[in-house]
């Protein structure tokens, strides 16, 4: 990521911005700090981070906000896929 940001610098005009989006990610059940790594890569590339924003994917229906479950949240646990006497399928 740092190299990509370094290569973007010549494309920026003075006062320009680069927007980097990072999705939350888990590895072995732990939440990775990808936003921190992106910020560190930007600083190492000679850029100055100016803001950090959080986006929520949701649908607006009338005056109500409807938050939909992610695909990972909708996926049932592996145990529910197993039939008695049958091995579970590999992921």
The 8 nearest C-alpha neighbors of each residue, nearest first, counted from 0:
[[1, 3, 2, 4, 40, 37, 41, 5],
 [0, 2, 40, 4, 3, 44, 5, 41],
 [1, 3, 5, 4, 0, 6, 44, 40],
 [4, 2, 0, 6, 5, 1, 7, 44],
 [3, 5, 7, 1, 6, 2, 44, 0],
 [6, 4, 2, 44, 3, 7, 8, 1],
 [5, 7, 3, 4, 8, 2, 9, 10],
 [8, 6, 4, 10, 5, 9, 3, 11],
 [7, 9, 10, 11, 5, 6, 4, 46],
 [10, 8, 11, 7, 6, 12, 5, 4],
 [11, 9, 8, 7, 12, 6, 15, 13],
 [12, 10, 15, 8, 9, 13, 7, 16],
 [11, 13, 15, 14, 10, 9, 16, 8],
 [14, 12, 15, 11, 16, 10, 8, 9],
 [13, 15, 12, 16, 11, 17, 47, 46],
 [16, 14, 12, 11, 13, 17, 10, 8],
 [17, 15, 18, 14, 11, 12, 13, 49],
 [16, 18, 19, 15, 11, 7, 4, 8],
 [17, 19, 16, 20, 48, 50, 51, 21],
 [20, 18, 17, 21, 37, 34, 38, 41],
 [21, 19, 18, 22, 34, 37, 52, 54],
 [20, 22, 34, 19, 23, 33, 37, 24],
 [21, 23, 24, 20, 33, 34, 54, 31],
 [24, 22, 21, 25, 30, 33, 31, 32],
 [25, 23, 31, 30, 22, 26, 33, 32],
 [24, 26, 30, 29, 28, 31, 27, 23],
 [25, 27, 29, 28, 30, 24, 31, 23],
 [26, 28, 29, 25, 30, 31, 24, 23],
 [27, 29, 26, 25, 30, 31, 24, 23],
 [30, 28, 25, 26, 27, 31, 24, 32],
 [29, 31, 25, 24, 26, 32, 28, 23],
 [30, 32, 33, 25, 24, 29, 26, 23],
 [33, 31, 35, 34, 36, 30, 23, 24],
 [32, 34, 36, 35, 31, 37, 21, 23],
 [35, 33, 37, 36, 32, 38, 21, 22],
 [34, 36, 38, 33, 32, 37, 39, 40],
 [35, 37, 33, 39, 34, 38, 40, 32],
 [36, 38, 34, 40, 35, 39, 33, 41],
 [37, 39, 35, 41, 36, 40, 34, 42],
 [38, 40, 36, 42, 41, 37, 43, 35],
 [41, 39, 1, 43, 37, 38, 42, 36],
 [42, 40, 44, 38, 46, 39, 43, 37],
 [41, 43, 46, 39, 45, 44, 40, 47],
 [42, 44, 40, 45, 41, 39, 1, 46],
 [45, 43, 41, 5, 42, 46, 1, 40],
 [44, 46, 42, 43, 41, 47, 5, 8],
 [47, 45, 42, 41, 44, 48, 43, 8],
 [46, 48, 42, 49, 45, 41, 38, 44],
 [49, 47, 50, 46, 38, 41, 42, 51],
 [50, 48, 47, 51, 16, 46, 38, 17],
 [51, 49, 48, 52, 47, 18, 38, 53],
 [50, 52, 53, 49, 48, 34, 38, 19],
 [53, 51, 50, 54, 20, 55, 49, 34],
 [52, 54, 55, 51, 20, 21, 22, 56],
 [55, 53, 56, 52, 57, 20, 22, 51],
 [56, 54, 57, 53, 66, 58, 52, 67],
 [57, 55, 54, 66, 58, 67, 65, 69],
 [56, 58, 66, 65, 55, 67, 64, 59],
 [59, 57, 65, 64, 60, 66, 56, 67],
 [58, 60, 64, 63, 65, 61, 57, 62],
 [61, 59, 63, 62, 64, 58, 65, 57],
 [60, 62, 63, 59, 64, 58, 65, 57],
 [61, 63, 60, 64, 59, 65, 58, 57],
 [64, 62, 60, 61, 59, 65, 58, 66],
 [63, 65, 59, 58, 60, 66, 57, 62],
 [66, 64, 58, 57, 59, 67, 63, 60],
 [67, 65, 57, 58, 64, 68, 56, 55],
 [66, 68, 57, 65, 69, 56, 58, 70],
 [69, 67, 72, 73, 70, 66, 71, 57],
 [68, 70, 72, 71, 73, 67, 74, 66],
 [69, 71, 73, 72, 74, 68, 67, 75],
 [70, 72, 74, 69, 73, 68, 75, 76],
 [71, 73, 69, 70, 74, 68, 75, 67],
 [74, 72, 70, 71, 75, 68, 69, 76],
 [73, 75, 71, 72, 70, 76, 77, 69],
 [76, 74, 73, 77, 79, 72, 80, 78],
 [75, 77, 78, 79, 74, 80, 73, 72],
 [78, 76, 80, 79, 75, 81, 87, 74],
 [77, 79, 80, 81, 76, 87, 75, 82],
 [78, 80, 77, 81, 76, 75, 82, 87],
 [81, 79, 77, 78, 82, 87, 76, 75],
 [82, 80, 78, 79, 87, 83, 85, 86],
 [81, 83, 85, 84, 80, 86, 79, 87],
 [84, 82, 85, 81, 86, 87, 80, 78],
 [83, 85, 82, 86, 81, 87, 80, 78],
 [86, 84, 82, 83, 87, 81, 88, 80],
 [87, 85, 88, 84, 81, 82, 83, 89],
 [86, 88, 81, 89, 85, 80, 77, 78],
 [89, 87, 90, 86, 81, 80, 77, 85],
 [88, 90, 87, 86, 77, 80, 81, 78],
 [89, 88, 87, 77, 80, 76, 74, 86]]
